[in-house]
Amino acid sequence: MSHSPTVTLRFGQAVLRAAEHAGVGLPTETVAQLDNFGAVGRAPLSALDAVWEAIGRTSDDPLIGLRLGLEIEVGHLDSAGLMLMSCETLGDAVDTLVEYFPIIAEGSHFDTTPASDGLRLRYLPGYTTARELRTEAALGCVVRLARWITGERFQPQEVRLRHRPRDAASRYASMLGLPAYFDCADYSVLLQRSALSTPLIQANPAVREHLRQVADDMLAGLSEQSTSAQVEALVRRQPQWTRERVAQELFMSGRHLNRRLADEGSSFKVLRDATRYQLAEQQLRGRHPISAIAESLGFADESAFAKAFRRWAGESPARYRDRLLDQ
């Protein structure tokens, strides 16, 4: 049976340990649910959803997500984390994170986009549960790991968050050690271009090549096991396809596809919406007319696309594009 989207159990357990260290008492059944997957080494994303829901409900610290992310260590990221350590430069590590992040957690993505003053590493979350806590944790983790793998020789320039500050902005800056900005067009960390050539303290090309082969096998295995990943890949290539058309491509009925996705804790609508949202954000960074973007994503017209985008982002596509131009 498929069991995706999944996360590496090491990462899930690291979140639990960091929560315990922060004094967050989680329900026994929530912890046990994650531990049940110890034999396979990966857990359904829904199990981590439950952990983050409990963290948000139990902790009285609005920045608990950021606190936990800043405690995650590179060894908690499975073979992808070991690959990051063995890269020769920070730039190589960024490319590795973008390519192999599904080993850590399926559904979400990292990508890069040029900035006038460097390179922006963007985080594209594929979940809705405890979204603000988890995105802050993800970016906090990136900031900490970038410093660690360079022996504290590298400092990101800034962190950007799409949501409003959950606590005083000065507290974000104090915890991160760098400026944080809010109500932005993306979740991202800005890397100075000259810093990408910073050598890593544990660079080892031979080890990296070995780990790459292991990681490639893991990625292939995830693709074979995950109906969700296959659906996401098809929607990314053909965003206008319906559930029935996607099911046909996977040699199953629409009803069977529904059951497979439900077993994985997902649905066609959730996956299609998340994927089309990511594609919409990417295309709005260019100069294509909004009507053309709507058509490429399979919407009946620009109005239908605008309605969906407001539901996803809380603002119109035109407003989103204007904010990008203003930054």
C-alpha positions in Angstrom: 0.0 0.0 0.0 1.2 3.5 -0.8 2.1 5.6 2.2 2.8 9.0 0.9 3.3 11.9 1.4 5.8 10.9 4.0 8.5 12.4 6.1 11.7 10.7 7.3 11.1 9.5 10.8 14.4 11.0 12.0 13.0 14.4 11.3 9.8 13.7 13.0 11.6 12.4 16.1 13.8 15.4 16.1 10.8 17.7 16.3 9.5 15.6 19.2 12.8 15.9 21.1 13.1 19.6 20.5 9.5 20.1 21.8 10.4 18.1 24.9 13.5 20.1 25.4 11.4 23.3 25.1 9.1 22.0 27.8 6.1 21.3 25.5 4.2 18.3 26.9 2.7 16.4 24.0 -0.1 13.8 24.4 1.2 10.2 24.7 -1.0 9.0 21.8 0.5 11.7 19.5 4.0 10.6 20.3 3.1 6.9 20.0 1.5 7.4 16.6 4.8 8.6 15.2 6.8 5.9 16.9 4.7 3.2 15.4 6.6 3.7 12.1 10.0 3.0 13.5 10.3 -0.2 11.5 10.0 1.5 8.1 11.9 4.7 8.8 9.3 7.0 7.4 5.9 8.3 8.7 2.9 9.6 6.9 2.7 13.4 6.7 -0.6 13.1 8.6 1.3 11.8 11.7 3.5 14.9 11.7 0.4 17.1 11.1 -0.9 15.7 14.4 2.4 16.5 16.2 2.4 20.1 15.0 -1.3 20.5 15.9 -0.5 19.3 19.4 2.6 21.6 19.7 0.5 24.6 18.6 -2.3 23.7 21.0 0.0 23.0 24.0 2.7 25.7 23.8 2.0 29.2 25.0 5.0 30.5 23.0 3.9 32.0 19.7 7.4 31.4 18.2 7.6 27.8 19.3 8.0 26.7 15.6 11.0 28.9 15.1 12.5 27.7 18.4 12.2 24.1 17.4 13.5 24.7 13.9 16.7 26.3 15.3 17.3 23.1 17.2 17.2 20.7 14.3 20.6 19.3 13.4 21.9 18.2 10.0 21.9 14.5 11.1 18.2 14.7 11.6 17.7 15.1 7.8 18.5 11.5 6.8 20.9 10.9 3.9 20.0 14.3 2.5 21.5 15.9 5.5 24.6 13.9 5.3 24.9 14.9 1.6 24.6 18.6 2.6 27.6 18.1 5.0 29.8 16.5 2.4 29.2 19.1 -0.4 32.2 21.2 -1.3 30.6 24.7 -1.1 27.5 26.3 0.2 26.2 26.7 -3.3 26.5 23.0 -3.9 24.6 22.4 -0.6 21.8 24.7 -1.7 21.5 22.7 -5.0 21.5 19.5 -3.1 18.7 20.6 -0.7 16.5 21.7 -3.6 17.0 18.4 -5.4 16.8 15.9 -2.5 14.4 17.6 -0.1 11.7 15.0 -0.8 13.8 12.5 1.1 13.2 14.7 4.2 9.6 15.5 3.5 7.4 14.9 0.5 4.9 17.4 -0.7 6.8 20.6 0.1 9.6 22.0 -2.0 12.6 24.3 -2.0 13.6 26.3 -5.1 15.9 29.2 -5.9 15.3 32.5 -7.6 17.8 35.2 -8.4 17.7 38.4 -6.3 19.4 41.7 -7.0 21.7 41.2 -4.0 22.1 37.4 -4.1 20.1 34.2 -4.4 16.8 33.6 -2.7 16.1 30.1 -1.4 12.4 29.8 -1.3 10.3 27.3 0.7 7.0 26.1 -0.8 5.0 24.3 1.9 2.7 21.6 0.8 0.6 21.4 3.9 -2.0 23.6 5.7 -1.9 22.2 9.2 0.0 24.6 11.6 1.4 26.3 8.5 2.9 29.3 10.2 4.6 27.3 12.9 6.0 24.8 10.5 7.3 27.4 7.9 9.0 29.3 10.6 10.6 26.0 11.8 11.7 25.2 8.2 13.4 28.5 7.7 14.9 28.5 11.2 16.4 25.1 10.4 17.9 26.4 7.1 19.5 29.4 8.9 21.0 27.1 11.6 22.3 24.5 9.1 23.8 27.1 6.8 25.9 28.4 9.7 26.9 25.0 11.0 28.0 23.4 7.7 30.2 26.5 7.0 31.8 26.6 10.5 29.9 29.8 11.3 31.6 31.6 8.4 28.3 32.3 6.7 25.4 34.5 7.7 22.2 34.7 5.7 21.1 38.2 4.8 17.4 38.0 5.8 14.4 35.8 6.3 11.1 36.6 4.6 7.7 35.3 5.8 4.4 35.4 4.1 2.4 35.8 7.3 2.2 38.6 9.9 4.6 38.4 12.9 3.3 36.0 15.6 5.3 38.0 18.2 7.4 41.1 18.4 9.6 41.5 15.2 12.5 42.2 17.5 12.2 38.7 19.0 12.4 37.1 15.5 15.6 39.1 14.8 17.1 38.1 18.2 16.4 34.4 17.7 17.5 34.3 14.1 20.4 36.7 14.4 19.3 38.5 11.2 16.5 40.7 10.0 13.0 39.1 9.4 10.3 40.6 7.2 6.6 39.9 7.1 3.6 39.9 4.8 6.0 39.1 2.0 5.4 37.3 -1.3 7.2 34.2 -0.3 8.9 32.2 2.5 12.6 32.5 1.8 16.1 33.0 3.0 18.3 35.5 1.2 21.9 34.3 0.5 24.6 36.7 -0.6 25.9 35.6 -4.0 29.6 35.8 -3.0 28.9 33.5 0.0 27.8 30.6 -2.3 31.5 29.7 -2.8 32.1 29.4 0.9 33.8 26.0 1.5 32.1 23.5 3.9 34.0 22.2 6.9 33.2 18.5 6.2 33.5 18.5 2.4 34.2 15.1 1.1 33.6 14.4 -2.6 34.0 10.6 -2.4 31.4 10.4 0.5 29.1 12.7 -1.4 29.2 10.6 -4.5 28.3 7.5 -2.5 25.5 9.3 -0.7 24.2 10.6 -4.0 23.7 7.0 -5.2 21.9 6.1 -2.0 19.7 9.2 -2.2 18.9 8.6 -5.9 17.7 5.1 -4.9 15.6 6.6 -2.1 14.0 9.1 -4.4 13.2 6.4 -6.9 11.6 4.3 -4.2 9.5 7.2 -3.0 8.2 7.8 -6.5 7.3 4.1 -6.9 5.5 4.0 -3.6 3.6 7.2 -3.6 0.4 7.7 -5.5 0.3 11.2 -4.1 3.7 11.9 -5.6 2.6 10.5 -9.0 -0.5 12.6 -9.0 1.5 15.7 -8.0 3.9 15.1 -10.9 1.1 14.6 -13.4 -0.7 17.8 -12.3 2.5 19.7 -12.4 2.9 18.7 -16.1 -0.8 18.9 -17.0 -2.5 21.2 -14.5 -5.7 21.3 -16.5 -6.2 17.5 -16.2 -9.2 16.3 -14.2 -9.2 13.6 -11.6 -10.5 11.1 -14.1 -7.8 12.0 -16.7 -5.1 11.6 -14.0 -6.6 8.3 -12.9 -6.6 7.1 -16.5 -2.9 7.9 -16.8 -2.2 5.8 -13.7 -4.3 2.9 -15.1 -7.0 3.0 -12.4 -10.5 4.4 -12.0 -11.3 7.7 -10.4 -12.9 5.9 -7.5 -9.8 3.7 -7.0 -7.6 6.8 -7.1 -9.8 8.4 -4.4 -9.3 5.4 -2.2 -5.5 5.3 -2.7 -5.1 8.9 -1.9 -7.4 8.6 1.1 -5.2 5.8 2.4 -2.3 8.2 2.2 -4.2 10.9 4.1 -4.7 13.1 1.0 -7.2 13.8 -1.8 -7.0 14.8 -5.4 -8.4 18.3 -4.6 -5.8 19.0 -2.0 -2.9 17.9 -4.2 -4.2 19.7 -7.2 -4.8 22.9 -5.4 -1.4 22.8 -3.7 0.4 22.1 -7.0 -1.6 24.7 -9.0 -0.9 27.3 -6.3 2.8 26.7 -6.5 2.7 26.9 -10.3 0.6 30.1 -10.1 3.2 31.7 -7.8 6.0 30.8 -10.2 4.2 32.1 -13.3 3.2 35.3 -11.6 6.8 36.1 -11.3 7.0 36.4 -15.0 5.3 38.8 -17.5 2.6 36.4 -18.8 -0.9 37.9 -18.8 -3.0 36.7 -15.9 -5.6 35.4 -18.4 -2.9 33.2 -20.0 -1.8 31.9 -16.6 -5.4 31.0 -15.8 -5.7 29.1 -19.1 -2.4 27.2 -18.6 -3.5 26.1 -15.1 -6.9 24.7 -16.4 -9.3 27.4 -15.2 -12.3 28.3 -17.2 -11.5 32.0 -17.1 -9.5 34.6 -15.3 -12.3 35.2 -12.8 -12.3 31.6 -11.7 -8.5 31.7 -11.3 -8.6 34.9 -9.3 -11.2 33.4 -7.0 -9.1 30.3 -6.4 -5.9 32.3 -5.9 -7.6 34.5 -3.3 -8.6 31.3 -1.4 -5.0 30.1 -1.5 -3.1 33.3 -0.9 -5.6 35.7 0.7 -5.1 38.2 -2.2 -5.7 38.6 -5.9 -3.2 37.5 -8.5 -2.8 41.1 -9.6 -2.0 42.2 -6.0 0.4 39.4 -5.6 2.3 40.4 -8.7 2.3 44.0 -7.7 3.9 43.2 -4.3 6.6 41.2 -6.1 7.4 44.3 -8.2 7.5 46.5 -5.2 10.1 44.3 -3.4 
